Amino acid sequence: VDGILLQCQQHPQYEQTVKDGPSIRLKFPEGGCTAPCSARLSCGHTCQLSCHSWDPRHDEYLCRKVCGKARPDCPPAHKCKLACHQPCGSCPDKILAVLPECGHSQQVRCGEEVARVVCRDKCSKTRECGHQCMLICGIDCSDQNNFCMAKSSMELSCGHPKIVFCY
């Protein structure tokens, strides 16, 4: 027999003869045998590594399974889709919400304060100048700083017509 006989510390019945680095990595991939570790982690998932002698209490091992917990700040209880070891954070899922200011519906981030969302629908109001508003609904078209951008024809002093913005 050419090589050294090695044995798994966790599973002594697993013995393999190895002769070089690649054969050690193949037969003892994580320092233990090729059996799955399957230890129950504090998050409830199981370790996905093969048998390993380092970190036996799984203090350093980061669970890579999908978290799946319902987010506490999320009224529809969307489940976290991040890796289990990552903090869930605020819910990134989109929901259809009715905006209280105008009654339009918009896709917003779950948990976002709906009263602060600027409506992006086209404004349907008529401005003081008589033109249809060209702004989005969430912008106040009665505010004089939000100029009317409708084009109008005006006659210059020379008699020629010119297309200008209403303002």
C-alpha positions as CSV (number, residue, x, y, z in Angstrom):
1,V,0.0,0.0,0.0
2,D,1.5,3.3,-1.2
3,G,0.6,6.3,1.1
4,I,-0.6,7.0,4.6
5,L,-3.7,5.6,6.2
6,L,-5.9,8.4,7.7
7,Q,-9.0,8.0,9.8
8,C,-11.9,10.4,10.4
9,Q,-11.9,11.8,14.0
10,Q,-15.8,11.9,14.1
11,H,-16.3,8.5,12.3
12,P,-13.4,6.2,13.1
13,Q,-14.8,3.5,10.8
14,Y,-13.9,5.8,7.8
15,E,-10.3,5.0,6.8
16,Q,-8.6,6.0,3.6
17,T,-5.1,5.7,2.2
18,V,-3.8,9.0,0.9
19,K,-0.5,9.8,-0.9
20,D,-0.6,13.5,-1.7
21,G,-2.5,16.8,-1.2
22,P,-5.1,16.2,-3.9
23,S,-6.0,12.8,-2.6
24,I,-6.4,14.2,1.0
25,R,-8.7,17.0,-0.3
26,L,-10.7,14.4,-2.3
27,K,-11.1,11.9,0.6
28,F,-11.2,14.3,3.5
29,P,-12.7,17.5,2.0
30,E,-13.3,19.5,5.1
31,G,-10.7,17.7,7.3
32,G,-13.2,14.9,8.1
33,C,-14.8,12.1,6.0
34,T,-17.2,12.6,3.1
35,A,-20.3,12.0,5.2
36,P,-22.6,15.1,5.5
37,C,-22.2,16.9,8.8
38,S,-25.9,17.6,9.2
39,A,-25.5,19.1,12.7
40,R,-28.5,21.2,13.8
41,L,-27.6,24.9,13.9
42,S,-28.9,27.6,16.2
43,C,-31.1,28.9,13.4
44,G,-32.8,25.5,13.0
45,H,-31.2,24.6,9.7
46,T,-28.5,21.9,9.3
47,C,-24.8,22.3,8.5
48,Q,-24.3,21.8,4.7
49,L,-20.6,20.9,4.9
50,S,-19.2,17.4,4.8
51,C,-17.9,16.1,8.1
52,H,-15.4,18.5,9.6
53,S,-13.3,18.7,12.8
54,W,-12.8,22.4,12.8
55,D,-15.5,24.5,14.5
56,P,-17.4,21.5,16.0
57,R,-19.9,23.8,17.8
58,H,-20.5,25.7,14.6
59,D,-19.6,29.1,16.2
60,E,-17.9,30.4,13.0
61,Y,-20.0,28.5,10.4
62,L,-22.4,30.9,8.6
63,C,-25.7,29.2,7.5
64,R,-26.2,29.8,3.7
65,K,-29.8,28.5,3.5
66,V,-32.6,31.0,2.7
67,C,-33.8,32.6,6.0
68,G,-37.5,32.2,5.3
69,K,-38.6,34.0,8.5
70,A,-41.6,36.3,8.3
71,R,-40.4,39.9,8.6
72,P,-41.7,41.5,11.9
73,D,-42.1,45.0,10.3
74,C,-44.0,43.6,7.3
75,P,-47.9,43.6,7.6
76,P,-48.3,40.9,4.9
77,A,-45.6,38.9,6.6
78,H,-43.4,38.5,3.5
79,K,-40.6,35.9,4.1
80,C,-37.0,37.0,4.1
81,K,-35.1,35.7,1.0
82,L,-31.6,36.5,2.2
83,A,-29.1,33.9,3.4
84,C,-29.9,32.9,7.0
85,H,-26.7,34.5,8.5
86,Q,-27.6,37.9,7.0
87,P,-29.8,40.4,8.9
88,C,-33.3,40.5,7.4
89,G,-33.5,44.3,7.3
90,S,-36.6,46.1,6.0
91,C,-38.9,44.3,3.5
92,P,-37.8,44.9,-0.1
93,D,-41.0,43.4,-1.6
94,K,-43.4,45.6,-3.6
95,I,-47.1,45.9,-2.8
96,L,-49.9,47.8,-4.5
97,A,-51.0,50.7,-2.2
98,V,-53.7,53.3,-2.5
99,L,-52.2,56.7,-1.9
100,P,-54.3,58.7,0.6
101,E,-53.6,62.1,-1.0
102,C,-55.1,61.3,-4.4
103,G,-56.6,57.8,-4.3
104,H,-54.3,56.5,-7.1
105,S,-52.7,53.1,-6.7
106,Q,-48.9,52.7,-6.9
107,Q,-46.3,49.9,-6.4
108,V,-44.4,50.8,-3.2
109,R,-41.9,49.0,-1.0
110,C,-43.6,47.1,1.7
111,G,-43.5,49.0,5.0
112,E,-42.9,52.3,3.2
113,E,-44.9,55.2,4.7
114,V,-47.6,55.6,2.0
115,A,-48.4,59.2,3.0
116,R,-44.9,60.1,1.9
117,V,-45.0,58.5,-1.5
118,V,-45.1,60.9,-4.5
119,C,-47.8,59.8,-7.0
120,R,-46.3,59.2,-10.4
121,D,-49.6,59.1,-12.3
122,K,-50.4,61.8,-14.8
123,C,-52.2,64.8,-13.3
124,S,-55.7,65.2,-14.5
125,K,-56.3,68.8,-13.2
126,T,-56.8,71.9,-15.3
127,R,-54.5,74.7,-14.3
128,E,-55.5,78.3,-13.6
129,C,-54.4,79.3,-17.1
130,G,-56.9,76.8,-18.5
131,H,-54.3,74.3,-19.8
132,Q,-54.3,70.6,-18.8
133,C,-51.6,70.1,-16.2
134,M,-48.6,68.2,-17.7
135,L,-47.0,67.3,-14.3
136,I,-47.3,64.1,-12.3
137,C,-50.1,63.9,-9.8
138,G,-47.8,64.2,-6.8
139,I,-46.5,67.6,-7.8
140,D,-48.8,70.6,-6.8
141,C,-49.8,72.3,-10.0
142,S,-51.4,75.1,-8.1
143,D,-48.0,76.1,-6.8
144,Q,-46.8,79.1,-9.0
145,N,-43.2,77.8,-8.9
146,N,-44.3,74.8,-11.0
147,F,-44.7,76.6,-14.3
148,C,-47.2,75.6,-17.0
149,M,-45.2,74.0,-19.8
150,A,-48.1,74.0,-22.4
151,K,-47.1,75.7,-25.7
152,S,-49.1,78.7,-26.8
153,S,-48.9,80.9,-29.9
154,M,-48.4,84.6,-29.3
155,E,-48.1,87.4,-31.8
156,L,-44.9,89.4,-31.6
157,S,-44.9,93.2,-32.0
158,C,-43.8,92.7,-35.6
159,G,-46.9,90.7,-36.3
160,H,-45.2,87.3,-36.6
161,P,-46.5,84.4,-34.5
162,K,-44.2,82.6,-32.0
163,I,-44.7,79.4,-30.1
164,V,-43.9,79.9,-26.4
165,F,-44.4,78.2,-23.1
166,C,-47.4,79.4,-21.2
167,Y,-45.7,79.8,-17.8
